[in-house]
Amino acid sequence: MDLITQYSDIILKKIMMKIQKDKKSKERAELVKLEMAETGAGVRSSRHWKAAANIEFYYNEIQKGFDQMRQTNWSKKLHQDRFKFVEKYKEILEEYLRRTANDKKTRSIQHGFI
């Protein structure tokens, strides 16, 4: 049994915790950017541009997290007790499932299956 499969619950929990933290940080950065954009002078400030850079950074981190979730083989094991923590991250799980469904649909269209 390889280590990723054996410890997939711990790995998944860490990934989901990081995604949740990054989502919260991205939301804060979006609020700062909107606050600074209310005035013309605010758009020229370094605070505004730092918030814009943070939004992009956290977006990329969230994408990496979802990619990492795809690499671990956990989705068929959600019925196990060791994956009960996923209930706490229901929003992340729903977004993951939505993205996975969209990816499959896109691949089908690209290969001419639909």
C-alpha positions as CSV (number, residue, x, y, z in Angstrom):
1,M,0.0,0.0,0.0
2,D,1.6,3.3,-1.0
3,L,1.8,6.2,1.4
4,I,-0.5,8.5,-0.4
5,T,-3.3,6.0,-0.3
6,Q,-2.7,5.1,3.3
7,Y,-2.6,8.7,4.5
8,S,-5.1,10.1,2.0
9,D,-7.4,11.3,4.8
10,I,-4.7,13.3,6.4
11,I,-3.5,14.7,3.1
12,L,-7.0,15.6,2.1
13,K,-7.7,17.3,5.4
14,K,-4.6,19.5,5.1
15,I,-5.4,20.4,1.5
16,M,-9.0,21.4,2.4
17,M,-7.8,23.4,5.4
18,K,-5.5,25.3,3.1
19,I,-8.1,25.9,0.4
20,Q,-10.5,27.3,3.1
21,K,-7.8,29.6,4.5
22,D,-6.9,30.8,1.0
23,K,-10.5,31.4,0.1
24,K,-10.9,33.6,3.2
25,S,-7.7,35.5,2.4
26,K,-8.9,36.0,-1.2
27,E,-12.2,37.4,0.1
28,R,-10.4,39.8,2.4
29,A,-8.2,41.0,-0.5
30,E,-11.3,41.5,-2.7
31,L,-12.9,43.6,0.0
32,V,-9.8,45.8,0.3
33,K,-9.6,46.2,-3.4
34,L,-13.2,47.2,-3.6
35,E,-12.8,49.6,-0.7
36,M,-9.8,51.3,-2.4
37,A,-11.6,51.4,-5.8
38,E,-14.4,53.6,-4.4
39,T,-12.3,56.7,-5.0
40,G,-10.0,57.5,-7.9
41,A,-7.1,58.1,-5.6
42,G,-7.5,54.7,-4.0
43,V,-6.9,52.9,-7.3
44,R,-3.5,54.6,-7.5
45,S,-2.4,53.4,-4.1
46,S,0.0,50.6,-3.4
47,R,-2.6,49.0,-1.0
48,H,-5.0,48.6,-3.9
49,W,-2.4,47.0,-6.2
50,K,-1.2,44.7,-3.4
51,A,-4.8,43.6,-2.8
52,A,-5.1,42.9,-6.6
53,A,-1.9,40.8,-6.5
54,N,-3.1,38.9,-3.5
55,I,-6.4,38.1,-5.2
56,E,-4.5,36.6,-8.1
57,F,-2.0,34.8,-5.8
58,Y,-4.8,33.2,-3.7
59,Y,-6.8,32.2,-6.8
60,N,-3.7,30.3,-8.0
61,E,-3.2,28.7,-4.6
62,I,-6.9,27.5,-4.6
63,Q,-6.4,26.1,-8.1
64,K,-3.3,24.2,-6.9
65,G,-5.3,22.8,-3.9
66,F,-8.1,21.5,-6.2
67,D,-5.4,19.9,-8.5
68,Q,-3.8,18.3,-5.5
69,M,-7.2,16.9,-4.4
70,R,-7.5,15.3,-7.8
71,Q,-4.1,13.6,-7.4
72,T,-5.1,11.8,-4.1
73,N,-7.4,8.8,-4.4
74,W,-10.0,9.6,-1.9
75,S,-13.3,10.2,-3.6
76,K,-14.5,6.6,-3.4
77,K,-13.7,6.4,0.3
78,L,-16.0,9.1,1.6
79,H,-18.2,6.5,3.3
80,Q,-15.3,5.7,5.7
81,D,-15.3,7.1,9.2
82,R,-11.9,8.6,8.7
83,F,-13.3,11.0,6.1
84,K,-16.1,12.4,8.4
85,F,-14.2,15.7,8.6
86,V,-15.3,16.4,5.0
87,E,-18.7,17.5,6.3
88,K,-16.9,20.5,7.8
89,Y,-15.7,21.4,4.3
90,K,-19.0,20.9,2.5
91,E,-18.6,24.0,0.3
92,I,-15.2,23.0,-0.8
93,L,-16.3,19.5,-1.6
94,E,-19.3,20.8,-3.7
95,E,-17.0,23.1,-5.6
96,Y,-14.6,20.2,-6.2
97,L,-17.4,18.0,-7.5
98,R,-18.7,20.8,-9.7
99,R,-15.2,21.4,-11.2
100,T,-14.7,17.7,-11.8
101,A,-18.0,17.4,-13.6
102,N,-17.2,20.5,-15.7
103,D,-13.7,19.1,-16.5
104,K,-15.2,15.7,-17.6
105,K,-17.7,17.5,-19.8
106,T,-15.0,19.7,-21.4
107,R,-12.9,16.6,-22.1
108,S,-15.8,14.8,-23.7
109,I,-16.5,17.8,-26.0
110,Q,-12.9,18.1,-27.0
111,H,-12.7,14.4,-27.9
112,G,-16.0,14.5,-29.8
113,F,-18.0,12.2,-27.4
114,I,-20.9,14.7,-27.1
